[in-house]
Protein backbone atom coordinates (compact mmCIF):
# COMPACT_ATOMS: atom_id res chain seq x y z
CA UNK A 1 0.00 0.00 0.00
CA UNK A 2 1.29 3.48 -0.75
CA UNK A 3 2.46 5.40 2.33
CA UNK A 4 2.17 9.14 2.85
CA UNK A 5 3.80 11.51 5.30
CA UNK A 6 1.24 14.08 6.43
CA UNK A 7 2.39 17.37 7.92
CA UNK A 8 -0.41 19.61 9.11
CA UNK A 9 -1.13 22.80 10.99
CA UNK A 10 -4.42 23.81 12.54
CA UNK A 11 -6.19 27.07 11.81
CA UNK A 12 -7.48 29.00 14.82
CA UNK A 13 -10.84 27.25 14.44
CA UNK A 14 -9.17 23.85 14.15
CA UNK A 15 -7.09 24.49 17.28
CA UNK A 16 -10.25 25.46 19.18
CA UNK A 17 -11.82 22.18 18.09
CA UNK A 18 -8.74 20.25 19.21
CA UNK A 19 -8.89 21.92 22.63
CA UNK A 20 -12.57 20.90 22.98
CA UNK A 21 -12.24 17.36 21.58
CA UNK A 22 -8.76 16.44 22.77
CA UNK A 23 -5.97 14.69 20.91
CA UNK A 24 -7.42 11.21 21.44
CA UNK A 25 -10.70 12.37 19.90
CA UNK A 26 -8.88 13.64 16.83
CA UNK A 27 -6.88 10.39 16.56
CA UNK A 28 -10.13 8.40 16.62
CA UNK A 29 -11.61 10.65 13.91
CA UNK A 30 -8.52 10.20 11.70
CA UNK A 31 -8.57 6.43 12.25
CA UNK A 32 -12.23 6.28 11.14
CA UNK A 33 -11.71 8.37 7.99
CA UNK A 34 -8.62 6.45 6.89
CA UNK A 35 -10.21 3.04 7.62
CA UNK A 36 -13.34 3.97 5.62
CA UNK A 37 -11.11 4.27 2.55
CA UNK A 38 -9.31 0.99 3.21
CA UNK A 39 -6.23 2.54 4.83
CA UNK A 40 -4.46 2.48 8.16
CA UNK A 41 -2.75 5.02 10.39
CA UNK A 42 0.81 3.82 10.97
CA UNK A 43 1.80 6.71 13.24
CA UNK A 44 0.34 9.98 14.47
CA UNK A 45 2.15 12.57 16.57
CA UNK A 46 1.22 16.04 17.72
CA UNK A 47 4.04 18.56 17.50
CA UNK A 48 4.65 22.25 18.04
CA UNK A 49 6.40 24.68 15.77
CA UNK A 50 5.55 25.08 12.10
CA UNK A 51 3.47 21.87 12.10
CA UNK A 52 0.94 20.77 14.71
CA UNK A 53 0.58 17.20 13.52
CA UNK A 54 2.70 14.62 11.73
CA UNK A 55 1.41 11.24 10.66
CA UNK A 56 2.15 8.33 8.36
CA UNK A 57 -0.87 6.91 6.55
CA UNK A 58 -1.21 3.83 4.35
CA UNK A 59 -3.83 3.93 1.60
CA UNK A 60 -4.73 1.40 -1.09
CA UNK A 61 -4.05 4.05 -3.77
CA UNK A 62 -3.18 7.71 -4.33
CA UNK A 63 -6.76 8.61 -5.24
CA UNK A 64 -7.89 7.68 -1.71
CA UNK A 65 -5.22 9.97 -0.25
CA UNK A 66 -6.30 12.76 -2.61
CA UNK A 67 -9.94 12.34 -1.54
CA UNK A 68 -9.02 12.72 2.13
CA UNK A 69 -6.73 15.65 1.41
CA UNK A 70 -9.40 17.55 -0.54
CA UNK A 71 -12.05 16.94 2.11
CA UNK A 72 -9.79 17.96 5.00
CA UNK A 73 -8.60 21.12 3.24
CA UNK A 74 -12.17 22.08 2.30
CA UNK A 75 -13.09 22.06 6.00
CA UNK A 76 -10.86 25.09 6.57
CA UNK A 77 -9.77 23.70 9.96
CA UNK A 78 -6.36 22.46 8.89
CA UNK A 79 -3.63 23.11 6.33
CA UNK A 80 -1.79 19.98 5.27
CA UNK A 81 0.87 18.56 2.98
CA UNK A 82 0.98 14.94 1.84
CA UNK A 83 4.34 13.53 0.74
CA UNK A 84 4.48 10.08 -0.90
CA UNK A 85 6.93 7.78 0.88
CA UNK A 86 8.88 5.24 -1.18
CA UNK A 87 10.76 2.18 0.03
CA UNK A 88 14.37 1.45 -0.96
CA UNK A 89 13.05 -1.35 -3.23
CA UNK A 90 10.75 1.08 -5.02
CA UNK A 91 13.63 3.50 -5.62
CA UNK A 92 15.80 0.61 -6.87
CA UNK A 93 13.04 -0.31 -9.33
CA UNK A 94 12.77 3.31 -10.46
CA UNK A 95 16.54 3.50 -10.95
CA UNK A 96 16.43 0.45 -13.26
CA UNK A 97 13.83 1.97 -15.58
CA UNK A 98 15.05 3.60 -18.76
CA UNK A 99 13.87 7.18 -19.17
CA UNK A 100 14.34 8.84 -22.58
CA UNK A 101 15.10 12.30 -21.20
CA UNK A 102 17.16 14.97 -22.94
CA UNK A 103 18.10 18.07 -20.93
CA UNK A 104 17.28 21.45 -22.48
CA UNK A 105 19.91 22.54 -24.99
CA UNK A 106 21.58 19.13 -25.21
C-alpha positions in Angstrom: 0.0 0.0 0.0 1.3 3.5 -0.8 2.5 5.4 2.3 2.2 9.1 2.8 3.8 11.5 5.3 1.2 14.1 6.4 2.4 17.4 7.9 -0.4 19.6 9.1 -1.1 22.8 11.0 -4.4 23.8 12.5 -6.2 27.1 11.8 -7.5 29.0 14.8 -10.8 27.2 14.4 -9.2 23.9 14.2 -7.1 24.5 17.3 -10.3 25.5 19.2 -11.8 22.2 18.1 -8.7 20.2 19.2 -8.9 21.9 22.6 -12.6 20.9 23.0 -12.2 17.4 21.6 -8.8 16.4 22.8 -6.0 14.7 20.9 -7.4 11.2 21.4 -10.7 12.4 19.9 -8.9 13.6 16.8 -6.9 10.4 16.6 -10.1 8.4 16.6 -11.6 10.6 13.9 -8.5 10.2 11.7 -8.6 6.4 12.2 -12.2 6.3 11.1 -11.7 8.4 8.0 -8.6 6.5 6.9 -10.2 3.0 7.6 -13.3 4.0 5.6 -11.1 4.3 2.5 -9.3 1.0 3.2 -6.2 2.5 4.8 -4.5 2.5 8.2 -2.7 5.0 10.4 0.8 3.8 11.0 1.8 6.7 13.2 0.3 10.0 14.5 2.1 12.6 16.6 1.2 16.0 17.7 4.0 18.6 17.5 4.7 22.2 18.0 6.4 24.7 15.8 5.5 25.1 12.1 3.5 21.9 12.1 0.9 20.8 14.7 0.6 17.2 13.5 2.7 14.6 11.7 1.4 11.2 10.7 2.1 8.3 8.4 -0.9 6.9 6.6 -1.2 3.8 4.4 -3.8 3.9 1.6 -4.7 1.4 -1.1 -4.0 4.1 -3.8 -3.2 7.7 -4.3 -6.8 8.6 -5.2 -7.9 7.7 -1.7 -5.2 10.0 -0.3 -6.3 12.8 -2.6 -9.9 12.3 -1.5 -9.0 12.7 2.1 -6.7 15.7 1.4 -9.4 17.6 -0.5 -12.1 16.9 2.1 -9.8 18.0 5.0 -8.6 21.1 3.2 -12.2 22.1 2.3 -13.1 22.1 6.0 -10.9 25.1 6.6 -9.8 23.7 10.0 -6.4 22.5 8.9 -3.6 23.1 6.3 -1.8 20.0 5.3 0.9 18.6 3.0 1.0 14.9 1.8 4.3 13.5 0.7 4.5 10.1 -0.9 6.9 7.8 0.9 8.9 5.2 -1.2 10.8 2.2 0.0 14.4 1.5 -1.0 13.1 -1.3 -3.2 10.8 1.1 -5.0 13.6 3.5 -5.6 15.8 0.6 -6.9 13.0 -0.3 -9.3 12.8 3.3 -10.5 16.5 3.5 -11.0 16.4 0.4 -13.3 13.8 2.0 -15.6 15.1 3.6 -18.8 13.9 7.2 -19.2 14.3 8.8 -22.6 15.1 12.3 -21.2 17.2 15.0 -22.9 18.1 18.1 -20.9 17.3 21.5 -22.5 19.9 22.5 -25.0 21.6 19.1 -25.2 
